Amino acid sequence: MRELTRAEEQVMQVLWKINKGFVKDILEHFDEPKPAYNTVSTIVRILQDKGFVSHKAYGRTHEYYPLISKDNYSKMHLNTFINDYFSNSFGKMVSFFAREKSISVKEMGAIMKVMETEMNKQKSAR
């Protein structure tokens, strides 16, 4: 799966939120100053070419919908990020944010709880 540009990701965020819509529907979810209609239309077609979006045609208009879930894209994007910047180590990433004080003690506790729950699930699955 290919990575999205910032503009493509903005359009995908809207499509994930609304599930499906016409270009005008997508535009409604952008803050001012809104991009031009043609710009959003072009981005949606690029997303379609990349396999992220498909459409249903109603004459000359198209209703677009995502082919890839936000969760699947997030997982792929996070895995790529961890691999590229932290030698494929989640622990190194968490350590980095802890050292940089970008993560609070409360957040670290929440991460530890999630990790503990996942470890218990994996142990019981064996």
C-alpha positions as CSV (number, residue, x, y, z in Angstrom):
1,M,0.0,0.0,0.0
2,R,1.4,3.4,-1.0
3,E,1.7,6.3,1.3
4,L,-0.6,9.3,0.9
5,T,0.5,12.9,0.4
6,R,-0.8,15.5,2.9
7,A,-3.5,16.6,0.5
8,E,-4.6,13.1,-0.3
9,E,-4.7,12.2,3.4
10,Q,-6.9,15.2,4.1
11,V,-9.4,14.0,1.5
12,M,-9.2,10.5,2.9
13,Q,-9.9,11.8,6.4
14,V,-13.1,13.3,5.2
15,L,-14.1,10.2,3.2
16,W,-13.4,8.0,6.3
17,K,-15.6,10.4,8.3
18,I,-18.6,10.6,5.9
19,N,-18.2,7.0,4.4
20,K,-19.2,8.2,0.9
21,G,-19.8,11.4,-0.9
22,F,-19.7,13.6,-3.9
23,V,-16.8,16.1,-4.4
24,K,-19.2,18.9,-3.0
25,D,-19.8,16.8,0.1
26,I,-16.1,16.4,0.7
27,L,-15.5,20.1,0.2
28,E,-18.1,20.9,2.9
29,H,-15.8,19.3,5.5
30,F,-12.8,21.5,4.8
31,D,-12.1,24.6,6.9
32,E,-11.9,28.0,5.3
33,P,-10.2,28.8,3.0
34,K,-11.6,25.8,1.2
35,P,-9.6,24.3,-1.7
36,A,-11.0,24.7,-5.2
37,Y,-13.6,22.1,-6.4
38,N,-11.3,21.1,-9.2
39,T,-8.4,20.5,-6.8
40,V,-10.4,18.1,-4.6
41,S,-11.8,16.4,-7.8
42,T,-8.2,15.8,-9.0
43,I,-7.1,14.5,-5.6
44,V,-10.0,12.1,-5.5
45,R,-9.1,10.8,-9.0
46,I,-5.5,10.3,-7.9
47,L,-6.7,8.4,-4.9
48,Q,-8.8,6.3,-7.2
49,D,-5.8,5.6,-9.4
50,K,-3.8,4.6,-6.2
51,G,-6.5,2.2,-5.2
52,F,-7.7,4.0,-2.1
53,V,-11.1,5.2,-3.4
54,S,-13.7,3.9,-5.8
55,H,-16.9,5.5,-7.1
56,K,-20.5,4.8,-8.1
57,A,-21.5,6.7,-11.2
58,Y,-24.8,8.6,-11.5
59,G,-24.7,9.9,-15.0
60,R,-21.8,12.3,-15.1
61,T,-21.5,12.7,-11.4
62,H,-19.6,10.3,-9.1
63,E,-20.1,9.3,-5.5
64,Y,-16.8,8.3,-4.0
65,Y,-16.1,5.9,-1.1
66,P,-13.0,4.6,0.5
67,L,-11.7,1.1,-0.4
68,I,-9.2,1.1,2.5
69,S,-10.3,1.5,6.1
70,K,-8.7,4.2,8.3
71,D,-7.5,1.4,10.7
72,N,-5.7,-0.5,7.9
73,Y,-4.0,2.7,6.6
74,S,-3.1,3.8,10.2
75,K,-1.6,0.4,10.9
76,M,0.5,0.4,7.7
77,H,1.5,4.0,8.2
78,L,2.6,3.4,11.8
79,N,4.5,0.3,10.9
80,T,6.4,2.1,8.2
81,F,7.1,5.0,10.6
82,I,8.4,2.7,13.3
83,N,10.5,0.7,10.8
84,D,12.0,3.8,9.1
85,Y,12.7,5.9,12.3
86,F,13.0,3.4,15.2
87,S,14.6,0.2,13.7
88,N,11.2,-1.5,13.7
89,S,11.1,-1.2,17.6
90,F,8.0,0.1,19.3
91,G,10.0,0.2,22.5
92,K,12.5,2.5,20.9
93,M,9.7,4.8,19.7
94,V,8.1,5.0,23.2
95,S,11.5,5.6,24.8
96,F,12.2,8.4,22.3
97,F,8.9,10.2,23.2
98,A,9.4,9.6,26.9
99,R,12.9,11.1,26.7
100,E,11.7,14.1,24.7
101,K,8.9,14.6,27.3
102,S,6.4,14.3,24.4
103,I,4.4,11.8,26.4
104,S,3.0,12.2,29.9
105,V,3.3,9.7,32.8
106,K,-0.5,9.1,32.5
107,E,-0.1,8.3,28.7
108,M,2.8,6.0,29.5
109,G,0.6,4.2,32.1
110,A,-2.1,3.8,29.5
111,I,0.3,2.4,27.0
112,M,1.6,-0.1,29.6
113,K,-2.0,-1.2,30.3
114,V,-2.7,-1.8,26.7
115,M,0.6,-3.7,26.3
116,E,-0.2,-5.8,29.4
117,T,-3.7,-6.6,28.0
118,E,-2.3,-7.6,24.6
119,M,0.4,-9.8,26.3
120,N,-2.2,-11.6,28.3
121,K,-4.3,-12.2,25.2
122,Q,-1.3,-13.6,23.3
123,K,-0.4,-15.9,26.3
124,S,-3.9,-17.2,26.5
125,A,-4.1,-17.8,22.8
126,R,-1.2,-20.2,23.0
